[in-house]
Amino acid sequence: MNTLLAPQRRDEPYQRDDLLSDTLRLSSRDTRTTLFDRVALHVGLRLLLWSTRNPRLADDRHRHAHARRHHEATVQSTRAHQRDALLLAPRQ
């Protein structure tokens, strides 16, 4: 914290009207934000979020490849089981 900009304590009672230094006084306060500033803040936030993302394939390619092979093997096994069940089922 920069203590040079903080309000200074005055021990004299007759100087109470000047409790805040000139650097802390605001001449006017603009309460509205312009459209350009809002768009810039929105774009900046999106860029920050995008730059810190963790893509699915970038985190662990080996784990993703193993999960994909396991899923394909499961699907093929299920299809083979269903095919065998249909072939062995008695026809009426």
N, CA, C and O atoms as a Tinker XYZ file with bonds, in Angstrom:
   368  protein
     1  N      0.845000   -1.175000    0.000000    73     2
     2  CA     0.000000    0.000000    0.000000    64     1     3
     3  C      0.885000    1.230000    0.000000    63     2     4     5
     4  O      1.864000    1.289000    0.744000    81     3
     5  N      0.563000    2.186000   -0.801000    73     3     6
     6  CA     1.316000    3.423000   -0.855000    64     5     7
     7  C      0.778000    4.365000    0.216000    63     6     8     9
     8  O     -0.338000    4.871000    0.104000    81     7
     9  N      1.566000    4.593000    1.238000    73     7    10
    10  CA     1.085000    5.415000    2.348000    64     9    11
    11  C      1.120000    6.901000    2.031000    63    10    12    13
    12  O      0.557000    7.701000    2.778000    81    11
    13  N      1.767000    7.286000    0.943000    73    11    14
    14  CA     1.796000    8.707000    0.592000    64    13    15
    15  C      0.438000    9.178000    0.081000    63    14    16    17
    16  O      0.130000   10.367000    0.155000    81    15
    17  N     -0.379000    8.254000   -0.439000    73    15    18
    18  CA    -1.689000    8.628000   -0.953000    64    17    19
    19  C     -2.793000    8.457000    0.076000    63    18    20    21
    20  O     -3.928000    8.866000   -0.166000    81    19
    21  N     -2.485000    7.864000    1.213000    73    19    22
    22  CA    -3.492000    7.637000    2.243000    64    21    23
    23  C     -3.786000    8.936000    2.980000    63    22    24    25
    24  O     -2.934000    9.823000    3.029000    81    23
    25  N     -4.987000    9.060000    3.556000    73    23    26
    26  CA    -5.293000   10.268000    4.324000    64    25    27
    27  C     -4.341000   10.383000    5.515000    63    26    28    29
    28  O     -4.054000    9.397000    6.194000    81    27
    29  N     -3.867000   11.586000    5.751000    73    27    30
    30  CA    -2.933000   11.814000    6.837000    64    29    31
    31  C     -3.691000   12.254000    8.085000    63    30    32    33
    32  O     -4.643000   13.030000    7.999000    81    31
    33  N     -3.268000   11.762000    9.232000    73    31    34
    34  CA    -3.915000   12.106000   10.483000    64    33    35
    35  C     -3.408000   13.474000   10.943000    63    34    36    37
    36  O     -2.210000   13.755000   10.938000    81    35
    37  N     -4.339000   14.286000   11.329000    73    35    38
    38  CA    -3.960000   15.617000   11.813000    64    37    39
    39  C     -4.385000   15.728000   13.276000    63    38    40    41
    40  O     -5.522000   15.417000   13.629000    81    39
    41  N     -3.477000   16.163000   14.099000    73    39    42
    42  CA    -3.766000   16.279000   15.532000    64    41    43
    43  C     -4.451000   17.594000   15.890000    63    42    44    45
    44  O     -5.089000   17.703000   16.937000    81    43
    45  N     -4.316000   18.591000   15.016000    73    43    46
    46  CA    -4.922000   19.879000   15.321000    64    45    47
    47  C     -6.425000   19.826000   15.043000    63    46    48    49
    48  O     -6.817000   19.429000   13.946000    81    47
    49  N     -7.263000   20.203000   15.975000    73    47    50
    50  CA    -8.728000   20.117000   15.766000    64    49    51
    51  C     -9.245000   21.099000   14.736000    63    50    52    53
    52  O    -10.303000   20.850000   14.157000    81    51
    53  N     -8.560000   22.202000   14.474000    73    51    54
    54  CA    -9.062000   23.192000   13.524000    64    53    55
    55  C     -8.816000   22.800000   12.077000    63    54    56    57
    56  O     -9.274000   23.509000   11.180000    81    55
    57  N     -8.117000   21.710000   11.807000    73    55    58
    58  CA    -7.883000   21.269000   10.433000    64    57    59
    59  C     -8.715000   20.030000   10.088000    63    58    60    61
    60  O     -8.308000   19.245000    9.231000    81    59
    61  N     -9.840000   19.842000   10.717000    73    59    62
    62  CA   -10.703000   18.683000   10.485000    64    61    63
    63  C    -11.353000   18.701000    9.102000    63    62    64    65
    64  O    -11.688000   17.637000    8.581000    81    63
    65  N    -11.540000   19.855000    8.497000    73    63    66
    66  CA   -12.207000   19.919000    7.204000    64    65    67
    67  C    -11.344000   19.373000    6.071000    63    66    68    69
    68  O    -11.855000   19.096000    4.986000    81    67
    69  N    -10.065000   19.216000    6.304000    73    67    70
    70  CA    -9.161000   18.740000    5.250000    64    69    71
    71  C     -8.614000   17.352000    5.622000    63    70    72    73
    72  O     -7.400000   17.154000    5.653000    81    71
    73  N     -9.509000   16.390000    5.905000    73    71    74
    74  CA    -9.059000   15.048000    6.298000    64    73    75
    75  C     -8.527000   14.254000    5.120000    63    74    76    77
    76  O     -7.618000   13.441000    5.290000    81    75
    77  N     -9.062000   14.464000    3.949000    73    75    78
    78  CA    -8.612000   13.740000    2.772000    64    77    79
    79  C     -7.647000   14.589000    1.971000    63    78    80    81
    80  O     -7.854000   15.787000    1.779000    81    79
    81  N     -6.594000   13.949000    1.511000    73    79    82
    82  CA    -5.657000   14.695000    0.684000    64    81    83
    83  C     -6.274000   14.943000   -0.689000    63    82    84    85
    84  O     -7.295000   14.347000   -1.032000    81    83
    85  N     -5.659000   15.817000   -1.466000    73    83    86
    86  CA    -6.193000   16.163000   -2.783000    64    85    87
    87  C     -6.149000   14.985000   -3.744000    63    86    88    89
    88  O     -6.955000   14.931000   -4.673000    81    87
    89  N     -5.235000   14.039000   -3.553000    73    87    90
    90  CA    -5.153000   12.899000   -4.462000    64    89    91
    91  C     -6.313000   11.937000   -4.276000    63    90    92    93
    92  O     -6.627000   11.178000   -5.193000    81    91
    93  N     -6.955000   11.947000   -3.122000    73    91    94
    94  CA    -8.065000   11.031000   -2.877000    64    93    95
    95  C     -9.419000   11.630000   -3.248000    63    94    96    97
    96  O    -10.408000   10.900000   -3.319000    81    95
    97  N     -9.486000   12.895000   -3.477000    73    95    98
    98  CA   -10.745000   13.530000   -3.849000    64    97    99
    99  C    -10.994000   13.348000   -5.338000    63    98   100   101
   100  O    -10.108000   13.569000   -6.164000    81    99
   101  N    -12.195000   12.948000   -5.659000    73    99   102
   102  CA   -12.589000   12.823000   -7.056000    64   101   103
   103  C    -13.426000   14.029000   -7.439000    63   102   104   105
   104  O    -14.368000   14.397000   -6.736000    81   103
   105  N    -13.073000   14.639000   -8.562000    73   103   106
   106  CA   -13.829000   15.810000   -8.983000    64   105   107
   107  C    -15.218000   15.411000   -9.470000    63   106   108   109
   108  O    -16.199000   16.096000   -9.178000    81   107
   109  N    -15.306000   14.317000  -10.205000    73   107   110
   110  CA   -16.605000   13.833000  -10.665000    64   109   111
   111  C    -16.523000   12.320000  -10.790000    63   110   112   113
   112  O    -15.443000   11.738000  -10.895000    81   111
   113  N    -17.662000   11.721000  -10.775000    73   111   114
   114  CA   -17.708000   10.261000  -10.843000    64   113   115
   115  C    -18.608000    9.861000  -12.003000    63   114   116   117
   116  O    -19.791000   10.202000  -12.032000    81   115
   117  N    -18.038000    9.134000  -12.959000    73   115   118
   118  CA   -18.819000    8.654000  -14.097000    64   117   119
   119  C    -19.353000    7.273000  -13.745000    63   118   120   121
   120  O    -18.577000    6.331000  -13.581000    81   119
   121  N    -20.659000    7.145000  -13.630000    73   119   122
   122  CA   -21.249000    5.886000  -13.195000    64   121   123
   123  C    -21.544000    4.942000  -14.352000    63   122   124   125
   124  O    -21.824000    3.764000  -14.131000    81   123
   125  N    -21.483000    5.446000  -15.587000    73   123   126
   126  CA   -21.798000    4.595000  -16.730000    64   125   127
   127  C    -20.520000    4.135000  -17.426000    63   126   128   129
   128  O    -19.548000    4.882000  -17.538000    81   127
   129  N    -20.549000    2.903000  -17.882000    73   127   130
   130  CA   -19.438000    2.356000  -18.647000    64   129   131
   131  C    -19.846000    2.358000  -20.113000    63   130   132   133
   132  O    -20.968000    1.985000  -20.456000    81   131
   133  N    -18.938000    2.776000  -20.964000    73   131   134
   134  CA   -19.274000    2.863000  -22.385000    64   133   135
   135  C    -19.401000    1.467000  -22.982000    63   134   136   137
   136  O    -18.879000    0.491000  -22.444000    81   135
   137  N    -20.095000    1.399000  -24.089000    73   135   138
   138  CA   -20.286000    0.127000  -24.783000    64   137   139
   139  C    -18.951000   -0.458000  -25.216000    63   138   140   141
   140  O    -18.734000   -1.666000  -25.113000    81   139
   141  N    -18.064000    0.390000  -25.696000    73   139   142
   142  CA   -16.743000   -0.070000  -26.131000    64   141   143
   143  C    -15.975000   -0.703000  -24.964000    63   142   144   145
   144  O    -15.336000   -1.740000  -25.141000    81   143
   145  N    -16.031000   -0.092000  -23.777000    73   143   146
   146  CA   -15.338000   -0.645000  -22.617000    64   145   147
   147  C    -15.940000   -1.983000  -22.190000    63   146   148   149
   148  O    -15.213000   -2.904000  -21.818000    81   147
   149  N    -17.259000   -2.087000  -22.244000    73   147   150
   150  CA   -17.900000   -3.350000  -21.884000    64   149   151
   151  C    -17.541000   -4.458000  -22.856000    63   150   152   153
   152  O    -17.289000   -5.590000  -22.443000    81   151
   153  N    -17.516000   -4.142000  -24.147000    73   151   154
   154  CA   -17.130000   -5.141000  -25.150000    64   153   155
   155  C    -15.677000   -5.544000  -24.956000    63   154   156   157
   156  O    -15.343000   -6.725000  -25.048000    81   155
   157  N    -14.810000   -4.570000  -24.686000    73   155   158
   158  CA   -13.396000   -4.870000  -24.471000    64   157   159
   159  C    -13.207000   -5.761000  -23.242000    63   158   160   161
   160  O    -12.408000   -6.696000  -23.277000    81   159
   161  N    -13.924000   -5.484000  -22.171000    73   159   162
   162  CA   -13.829000   -6.323000  -20.973000    64   161   163
   163  C    -14.352000   -7.728000  -21.245000    63   162   164   165
   164  O    -13.763000   -8.706000  -20.785000    81   163
   165  N    -15.438000   -7.838000  -21.977000    73   163   166
   166  CA   -16.007000   -9.138000  -22.308000    64   165   167
   167  C    -15.040000   -9.956000  -23.164000    63   166   168   169
   168  O    -14.823000  -11.140000  -22.905000    81   167
   169  N    -14.464000   -9.319000  -24.181000    73   167   170
   170  CA   -13.508000  -10.012000  -25.051000    64   169   171
   171  C    -12.269000  -10.412000  -24.257000    63   170   172   173
   172  O    -11.750000  -11.514000  -24.434000    81   171
   173  N    -11.798000   -9.534000  -23.392000    73   171   174
   174  CA   -10.633000   -9.852000  -22.565000    64   173   175
   175  C    -10.888000  -11.030000  -21.642000    63   174   176   177
   176  O    -10.024000  -11.890000  -21.477000    81   175
   177  N    -12.073000  -11.076000  -21.038000    73   175   178
   178  CA   -12.407000  -12.199000  -20.165000    64   177   179
   179  C    -12.477000  -13.498000  -20.949000    63   178   180   181
   180  O    -11.979000  -14.526000  -20.492000    81   179
   181  N    -13.096000  -13.460000  -22.131000    73   179   182
   182  CA   -13.171000  -14.661000  -22.967000    64   181   183
   183  C    -11.786000  -15.130000  -23.395000    63   182   184   185
   184  O    -11.527000  -16.333000  -23.435000    81   183
   185  N    -10.893000  -14.193000  -23.716000    73   183   186
   186  CA    -9.528000  -14.573000  -24.098000    64   185   187
   187  C     -8.782000  -15.205000  -22.925000    63   186   188   189
   188  O     -8.034000  -16.166000  -23.106000    81   187
   189  N     -8.986000  -14.664000  -21.724000    73   187   190
   190  CA    -8.350000  -15.268000  -20.546000    64   189   191
   191  C     -8.870000  -16.675000  -20.300000    63   190   192   193
   192  O     -8.091000  -17.587000  -20.021000    81   191
   193  N    -10.172000  -16.856000  -20.400000    73   191   194
   194  CA   -10.738000  -18.194000  -20.201000    64   193   195
   195  C    -10.264000  -19.157000  -21.281000    63   194   196   197
   196  O     -9.969000  -20.317000  -20.992000    81   195
   197  N    -10.189000  -18.687000  -22.517000    73   195   198
   198  CA    -9.749000  -19.543000  -23.615000    64   197   199
   199  C     -8.278000  -19.922000  -23.458000    63   198   200   201
   200  O     -7.894000  -21.052000  -23.760000    81   199
   201  N     -7.465000  -18.999000  -22.994000    73   199   202
   202  CA    -6.034000  -19.279000  -22.878000    64   201   203
   203  C     -5.719000  -20.236000  -21.734000    63   202   204   205
   204  O     -4.657000  -20.858000  -21.733000    81   203
   205  N     -6.615000  -20.366000  -20.765000    73   203   206
   206  CA    -6.361000  -21.263000  -19.639000    64   205   207
   207  C     -7.128000  -22.573000  -19.761000    63   206   208   209
   208  O     -7.179000  -23.348000  -18.806000    81   207
   209  N     -7.718000  -22.830000  -20.910000    73   207   210
   210  CA    -8.497000  -24.051000  -21.080000    64   209   211
   211  C     -7.565000  -25.261000  -21.119000    63   210   212   213
   212  O     -6.362000  -25.137000  -21.350000    81   211
   213  N     -8.142000  -26.404000  -20.893000    73   211   214
   214  CA    -7.389000  -27.648000  -20.927000    64   213   215
   215  C     -8.084000  -28.576000  -21.919000    63   214   216   217
   216  O     -9.003000  -29.305000  -21.544000    81   215
   217  N     -7.657000  -28.557000  -23.173000    73   215   218
   218  CA    -8.322000  -29.407000  -24.163000    64   217   219
   219  C     -8.260000  -30.885000  -23.770000    63   218   220   221
   220  O     -7.315000  -31.332000  -23.120000    81   219
   221  N     -9.281000  -31.625000  -24.175000    73   219   222
   222  CA    -9.399000  -33.022000  -23.768000    64   221   223
   223  C     -8.243000  -33.861000  -24.274000    63   222   224   225
   224  O     -7.731000  -34.703000  -23.537000    81   223
   225  N     -7.819000  -33.655000  -25.510000    73   223   226
   226  CA    -6.754000  -34.479000  -26.060000    64   225   227
   227  C     -5.374000  -34.037000  -25.594000    63   226   228   229
   228  O     -4.439000  -34.837000  -25.589000    81   227
   229  N     -5.237000  -32.798000  -25.210000    73   227   230
   230  CA    -3.918000  -32.302000  -24.829000    64   229   231
   231  C     -3.505000  -32.759000  -23.448000    63   230   232   233
   232  O     -2.308000  -32.839000  -23.172000    81   231
   233  N     -4.454000  -33.065000  -22.561000    73   231   234
   234  CA    -4.065000  -33.410000  -21.203000    64   233   235
   235  C     -3.415000  -34.787000  -21.121000    63   234   236   237
   236  O     -2.401000  -34.945000  -20.441000    81   235
   237  N     -3.976000  -35.783000  -21.797000    73   235   238
   238  CA    -3.382000  -37.109000  -21.737000    64   237   239
   239  C     -3.811000  -37.900000  -22.968000    63   238   240   241
   240  O     -4.877000  -38.515000  -22.983000    81   239
   241  N     -2.988000  -37.878000  -23.976000    73   239   242
   242  CA    -3.334000  -38.555000  -25.224000    64   241   243
   243  C     -3.391000  -40.068000  -25.057000    63   242   244   245
   244  O     -4.234000  -40.729000  -25.664000    81   243
   245  N     -2.505000  -40.618000  -24.241000    73   243   246
   246  CA    -2.485000  -42.074000  -24.043000    64   245   247
   247  C     -3.757000  -42.559000  -23.342000    63   246   248   249
   248  O     -4.319000  -43.591000  -23.708000    81   247
   249  N     -4.201000  -41.813000  -22.341000    73   247   250
   250  CA    -5.425000  -42.198000  -21.635000    64   249   251
   251  C     -6.628000  -42.117000  -22.572000    63   250   252   253
   252  O     -7.510000  -42.974000  -22.529000    81   251
   253  N     -6.660000  -41.099000  -23.406000    73   251   254
   254  CA    -7.766000  -40.954000  -24.348000    64   253   255
   255  C     -7.755000  -42.092000  -25.378000    63   254   256   257
   256  O     -8.804000  -42.648000  -25.703000    81   255
   257  N     -6.573000  -42.431000  -25.886000    73   255   258
   258  CA    -6.480000  -43.510000  -26.869000    64   257   259
   259  C     -6.894000  -44.842000  -26.239000    63   258   260   261
   260  O     -7.588000  -45.639000  -26.870000    81   259
   261  N     -6.469000  -45.082000  -25.001000    73   259   262
   262  CA    -6.841000  -46.328000  -24.321000    64   261   263
   263  C     -8.363000  -46.391000  -24.098000    63   262   264   265
   264  O     -8.977000  -47.438000  -24.305000    81   263
   265  N     -8.957000  -45.285000  -23.682000    73   263   266
   266  CA   -10.408000  -45.260000  -23.465000    64   265   267
   267  C    -11.155000  -45.498000  -24.770000    63   266   268   269
   268  O    -12.178000  -46.182000  -24.789000    81   267
   269  N    -10.642000  -44.929000  -25.866000    73   267   270
   270  CA   -11.282000  -45.126000  -27.174000    64   269   271
   271  C    -11.205000  -46.593000  -27.606000    63   270   272   273
   272  O    -12.199000  -47.160000  -28.061000    81   271
   273  N    -10.013000  -47.212000  -27.462000    73   271   274
   274  CA    -9.874000  -48.634000  -27.817000    64   273   275
   275  C    -10.762000  -49.515000  -26.942000    63   274   276   277
   276  O    -11.363000  -50.472000  -27.431000    81   275
   277  N    -10.845000  -49.200000  -25.661000    73   275   278
   278  CA   -11.690000  -49.976000  -24.756000    64   277   279
   279  C    -13.163000  -49.854000  -25.151000    63   278   280   281
   280  O    -13.899000  -50.841000  -25.128000    81   279
   281  N    -13.587000  -48.652000  -25.510000    73   279   282
   282  CA   -14.970000  -48.449000  -25.927000    64   281   283
   283  C    -15.276000  -49.228000  -27.209000    63   282   284   285
   284  O    -16.317000  -49.878000  -27.309000    81   283
   285  N    -14.374000  -49.164000  -28.178000    73   283   286
   286  CA   -14.584000  -49.900000  -29.430000    64   285   287
   287  C    -14.626000  -51.406000  -29.177000    63   286   288   289
   288  O    -15.446000  -52.102000  -29.776000    81   287
   289  N    -13.763000  -51.921000  -28.306000    73   287   290
   290  CA   -13.771000  -53.350000  -27.983000    64   289   291
   291  C    -15.074000  -53.747000  -27.298000    63   290   292   293
   292  O    -15.615000  -54.821000  -27.562000    81   291
   293  N    -15.571000  -52.893000  -26.432000    73   291   294
   294  CA   -16.839000  -53.177000  -25.748000    64   293   295
   295  C    -17.997000  -53.220000  -26.742000    63   294   296   297
   296  O    -18.857000  -54.097000  -26.664000    81   295
   297  N    -18.014000  -52.282000  -27.664000    73   295   298
   298  CA   -19.083000  -52.248000  -28.675000    64   297   299
   299  C    -19.013000  -53.491000  -29.553000    63   298   300   301
   300  O    -20.048000  -54.096000  -29.831000    81   299
   301  N    -17.826000  -53.887000  -29.997000    73   299   302
   302  CA   -17.688000  -55.084000  -30.823000    64   301   303
   303  C    -18.092000  -56.339000  -30.060000    63   302   304   305
   304  O    -18.735000  -57.226000  -30.622000    81   303
   305  N    -17.723000  -56.420000  -28.792000    73   303   306
   306  CA   -18.098000  -57.580000  -27.974000    64   305   307
   307  C    -19.618000  -57.652000  -27.816000    63   306   308   309
   308  O    -20.200000  -58.734000  -27.900000    81   307
   309  N    -20.252000  -56.519000  -27.591000    73   307   310
   310  CA   -21.708000  -56.489000  -27.438000    64   309   311
   311  C    -22.393000  -56.912000  -28.727000    63   310   312   313
   312  O    -23.360000  -57.674000  -28.700000    81   311
   313  N    -21.900000  -56.424000  -29.844000    73   311   314
   314  CA   -22.485000  -56.808000  -31.135000    64   313   315
   315  C    -22.304000  -58.301000  -31.402000    63   314   316   317
   316  O    -23.220000  -58.959000  -31.894000    81   315
   317  N    -21.143000  -58.828000  -31.084000    73   315   318
   318  CA   -20.899000  -60.263000  -31.286000    64   317   319
   319  C    -21.819000  -61.092000  -30.402000    63   318   320   321
   320  O    -22.354000  -62.110000  -30.842000    81   319
   321  N    -22.004000  -60.663000  -29.163000    73   319   322
   322  CA   -22.893000  -61.389000  -28.255000    64   321   323
   323  C    -24.337000  -61.358000  -28.772000    63   322   324   325
   324  O    -25.023000  -62.380000  -28.754000    81   323
   325  N    -24.790000  -60.208000  -29.224000    73   323   326
   326  CA   -26.154000  -60.104000  -29.749000    64   325   327
   327  C    -26.321000  -60.941000  -31.014000    63   326   328   329
   328  O    -27.356000  -61.579000  -31.208000    81   327
   329  N    -25.311000  -60.938000  -31.867000    73   327   330
   330  CA   -25.378000  -61.727000  -33.097000    64   329   331
   331  C    -25.455000  -63.219000  -32.764000    63   330   332   333
   332  O    -26.257000  -63.949000  -33.346000    81   331
   333  N    -24.614000  -63.667000  -31.820000    73   331   334
   334  CA   -24.663000  -65.077000  -31.421000    64   333   335
   335  C    -25.986000  -65.428000  -30.763000    63   334   336   337
   336  O    -26.497000  -66.530000  -30.962000    81   335
   337  N    -26.545000  -64.525000  -29.992000    73   335   338
   338  CA   -27.814000  -64.784000  -29.324000    64   337   339
   339  C    -28.944000  -64.892000  -30.369000    63   338   340   341
   340  O    -29.861000  -65.698000  -30.210000    81   339
   341  N    -28.875000  -64.102000  -31.404000    73   339   342
   342  CA   -29.900000  -64.163000  -32.436000    64   341   343
   343  C    -29.782000  -65.455000  -33.264000    63   342   344   345
   344  O    -30.790000  -66.031000  -33.673000    81   343
   345  N    -28.543000  -65.899000  -33.503000    73   343   346
   346  CA   -28.345000  -67.110000  -34.275000    64   345   347
   347  C    -28.721000  -68.367000  -33.506000    63   346   348   349
   348  O    -29.186000  -69.340000  -34.100000    81   347
   349  N    -28.529000  -68.357000  -32.208000    73   347   350
   350  CA   -28.811000  -69.538000  -31.376000    64   349   351
   351  C    -30.251000  -69.570000  -30.886000    63   350   352   353
   352  O    -30.702000  -70.585000  -30.356000    81   351
   353  N    -30.965000  -68.487000  -31.055000    73   351   354
   354  CA   -32.346000  -68.461000  -30.572000    64   353   355
   355  C    -33.196000  -69.419000  -31.404000    63   354   356   357
   356  O    -33.055000  -69.466000  -32.626000    81   355
   357  N    -34.076000  -70.182000  -30.755000    73   355   358
   358  CA   -34.918000  -71.103000  -31.504000    64   357   359
   359  C    -35.951000  -70.331000  -32.332000    63   358   360   361
   360  O    -36.532000  -69.342000  -31.885000    81   359
   361  N    -36.150000  -70.820000  -33.540000    73   359   362
   362  CA   -37.108000  -70.164000  -34.433000    64   361   363
   363  C    -38.475000  -70.794000  -34.245000    63   362   364   365
   364  O    -38.589000  -72.005000  -34.050000    81   363
   365  N    -39.478000  -69.996000  -34.301000    73   363   366
   366  CA   -40.827000  -70.515000  -34.112000    64   365   367
   367  C    -41.637000  -70.434000  -35.352000    63   366   368
   368  O    -42.802000  -70.833000  -35.356000    81   367
